[in-house]
């Protein structure tokens, strides 16, 4: 029974956020990552697949640019995603405020869940004009502004995810789409990256990507923490050089 003192999480965020969680769980399940044994490990089927592929590297930096993202968007649509994901790319590449505003609310209006749609319309009402947008941030003290920026970022992220995953379950029984969607190598790479980033965020309060970025800049502590999370990082050339450099001058492990 809900009381005045307690409120549903649906009043504080996207009411359809649990659908994103369901999709994420399905994504991990399709990737054959065992998270119930106490270890992050792939099942025998996935390991045999990687063996057949010659155990390719999981870590490769991709340089994102407009043409790459445009092609990626088209490819994702071909695999069964909604055409509405084009609004995401157009939002980020739009130069004028009115264009960004248009694509933001097109994303919102494209959502199938009525409650979710109303939530984002209410939350992003400050995006109605440039003046309201500026006032929304500038009227707050520094501490409140940081929290405000965090809330805006998180709500935009969940909105983008809702648009990206729109129609996800519609293709569940379509074998022709399912086979294309299950690009085993990319699926394994992406899902492992997601899981490791989550574990790192819980353990070290920073994502694995964040730790690697700091390690590349010479932070020995971040390097050690990253290796604790993902042992396949030894595959990276720059990391092996960093380790040799660290070992040559000594490393404080305890």
C-alpha positions in Angstrom: 0.0 0.0 0.0 1.5 3.4 -1.0 1.5 6.1 1.6 2.1 9.8 1.4 5.7 9.3 2.6 6.6 6.9 -0.2 6.1 7.4 -3.9 6.5 5.1 -6.8 9.8 5.2 -8.8 7.6 5.9 -11.8 7.0 9.4 -10.4 10.7 10.1 -10.4 11.7 8.8 -13.8 10.6 7.3 -17.0 7.5 5.1 -16.2 8.6 2.6 -18.8 12.2 2.3 -17.6 11.6 -1.3 -16.6 11.2 -2.2 -20.2 14.8 -1.0 -20.9 15.9 -3.3 -18.1 14.0 -6.3 -19.6 15.7 -5.7 -22.9 19.1 -5.4 -21.3 18.6 -8.7 -19.5 17.5 -10.3 -22.8 20.6 -8.8 -24.5 22.9 -10.4 -21.8 21.1 -13.7 -22.1 21.5 -13.8 -25.9 25.2 -13.0 -25.4 25.6 -16.2 -23.3 27.4 -14.5 -20.4 27.1 -16.4 -17.2 26.6 -13.9 -14.3 25.2 -16.4 -11.8 28.3 -18.5 -11.0 30.1 -15.6 -9.3 32.3 -15.1 -12.3 31.8 -13.2 -15.6 32.3 -15.9 -18.1 31.1 -17.1 -21.5 29.4 -20.4 -22.0 31.0 -23.3 -24.0 29.1 -22.4 -27.1 30.4 -18.8 -27.2 33.9 -19.9 -26.3 33.9 -22.4 -29.2 32.7 -19.6 -31.5 35.6 -17.4 -30.4 38.0 -20.2 -30.9 36.7 -20.6 -34.5 37.2 -16.9 -35.0 40.8 -17.1 -33.8 40.1 -15.3 -30.5 39.9 -11.8 -31.9 40.6 -8.8 -29.8 37.6 -7.4 -27.8 39.1 -3.9 -27.7 39.3 -1.7 -30.7 38.8 2.1 -30.7 36.3 3.3 -33.3 36.6 6.8 -34.6 33.0 8.1 -34.8 32.1 10.7 -37.4 29.0 11.8 -39.1 29.3 9.4 -42.1 30.1 6.4 -39.8 27.1 7.2 -37.6 24.8 7.7 -40.6 25.8 4.3 -42.0 25.5 2.7 -38.6 22.0 4.2 -38.2 20.9 2.9 -41.6 22.3 -0.6 -40.8 20.5 -0.7 -37.5 17.2 0.2 -39.2 17.8 -2.7 -41.7 18.1 -5.0 -38.8 14.6 -4.2 -37.7 14.9 -1.0 -35.6 12.4 1.9 -36.0 13.2 4.7 -38.5 12.7 7.0 -35.5 16.3 6.4 -34.4 17.3 8.8 -37.2 16.0 11.6 -34.9 18.9 10.8 -32.5 21.6 11.4 -35.2 19.8 14.5 -36.5 19.5 15.9 -32.9 23.3 15.6 -32.4 24.2 17.0 -35.8 21.7 19.9 -35.8 23.3 23.3 -35.6 20.3 25.5 -34.6 18.3 25.4 -31.4 15.0 25.1 -33.2 16.2 22.1 -35.1 17.4 20.4 -31.9 14.1 21.2 -30.2 12.2 19.7 -33.2 14.1 16.4 -33.1 14.0 16.1 -29.3 10.2 16.3 -29.3 9.9 14.1 -32.4 11.8 11.4 -30.3 9.3 12.0 -27.4 6.3 11.8 -29.7 7.6 8.6 -31.2 7.4 6.7 -27.9 4.7 4.0 -27.8 4.1 4.3 -24.1 1.7 7.1 -23.3 2.9 7.6 -19.7 6.5 7.7 -20.8 5.7 10.2 -23.5 3.9 12.5 -21.0 6.8 12.2 -18.6 9.4 13.4 -21.1 7.1 16.2 -22.4 6.8 17.5 -18.8 10.5 17.0 -17.9 11.8 18.7 -21.1 9.3 21.6 -21.1 12.3 23.9 -20.4 13.5 23.1 -24.0 10.6 25.1 -25.4 12.7 28.2 -26.0 16.4 29.1 -25.7 15.5 31.6 -23.0 13.8 28.9 -20.9 16.7 26.6 -21.4 19.3 29.1 -20.3 17.2 30.1 -17.3 16.6 26.5 -16.3 20.4 26.0 -15.6 21.5 29.6 -14.7 19.0 30.2 -11.9 20.4 27.4 -9.8 23.3 27.4 -7.2 26.4 25.5 -8.3 25.6 22.4 -6.3 22.0 22.2 -7.6 23.1 22.9 -11.1 25.4 19.9 -11.1 22.5 17.7 -9.9 20.3 19.3 -12.5 22.8 18.6 -15.3 23.0 15.0 -14.1 19.2 14.6 -14.2 18.9 16.1 -17.7 21.7 13.9 -18.9 20.1 10.7 -17.4 16.7 11.5 -18.8 18.0 12.2 -22.2 20.0 8.9 -22.1 16.9 6.9 -21.2 14.8 8.7 -23.9 17.4 7.8 -26.5 17.4 4.2 -25.3 13.6 4.1 -25.5 13.8 5.3 -29.1 16.6 2.9 -30.0 14.8 -0.1 -28.5 11.4 0.8 -29.9 9.9 -2.4 -31.5 12.6 -4.6 -30.0 10.1 -7.3 -29.0 8.3 -7.1 -32.4 11.2 -8.9 -34.1 11.5 -11.6 -31.4 9.8 -14.3 -33.5 11.1 -13.1 -36.9 13.9 -15.6 -37.6 15.3 -13.7 -40.7 15.8 -10.5 -38.5 16.8 -12.5 -35.5 19.7 -14.2 -37.3 21.0 -10.8 -38.6 20.6 -9.2 -35.2 22.6 -12.0 -33.5 26.0 -11.0 -34.9 27.7 -13.2 -32.4 31.1 -11.5 -32.3 29.8 -7.9 -32.1 27.1 -9.0 -29.6 29.7 -10.6 -27.4 32.0 -7.6 -27.6 29.3 -5.1 -26.8 27.7 -7.1 -24.0 31.0 -7.9 -22.3 31.9 -4.2 -22.5 28.5 -3.3 -20.9 28.9 -5.8 -18.1 32.5 -4.8 -17.3 31.6 -1.1 -17.3 28.8 -1.9 -14.9 31.0 -4.0 -12.6 33.7 -1.3 -12.7 31.2 1.4 -11.8 30.0 -0.5 -8.8 33.5 -1.6 -7.7 35.6 1.5 -8.4 32.9 4.2 -8.9 34.2 4.6 -12.5 33.4 2.9 -15.7 36.1 0.6 -17.2 36.2 3.0 -20.2 36.9 5.9 -17.7 39.7 3.9 -16.0 41.3 3.1 -19.4 41.2 6.7 -20.4 43.0 7.7 -17.2 45.5 4.8 -17.6 46.4 5.9 -21.1 47.3 9.3 -19.6 49.7 7.6 -17.1 47.5 6.9 -14.1 49.0 3.7 -12.6 46.2 3.2 -10.1 43.6 3.3 -12.8 45.6 0.9 -14.8 45.6 -1.7 -12.0 41.9 -1.2 -11.3 41.1 -1.7 -15.0 43.1 -5.0 -15.1 41.3 -6.2 -12.0 38.0 -5.9 -13.9 39.0 -7.2 -17.4 42.0 -9.5 -17.9 41.5 -9.3 -21.7 43.0 -5.8 -21.6 46.4 -7.4 -21.8 45.7 -7.6 -25.5 46.1 -3.9 -25.9 49.6 -2.8 -27.2 49.6 0.5 -25.3 48.7 -1.3 -22.1 51.5 -3.9 -22.4 53.9 -1.0 -22.8 52.5 0.7 -19.8 52.8 -2.4 -17.7 56.5 -2.8 -18.7 57.1 0.8 -17.8 55.4 0.4 -14.4 57.3 -2.8 -13.6 60.6 -1.1 -14.5 60.0 1.6 -11.9 58.1 -0.4 -9.4 54.4 -0.6 -8.6 52.7 -0.4 -5.2 50.2 -3.3 -5.1 49.4 -3.2 -1.4 
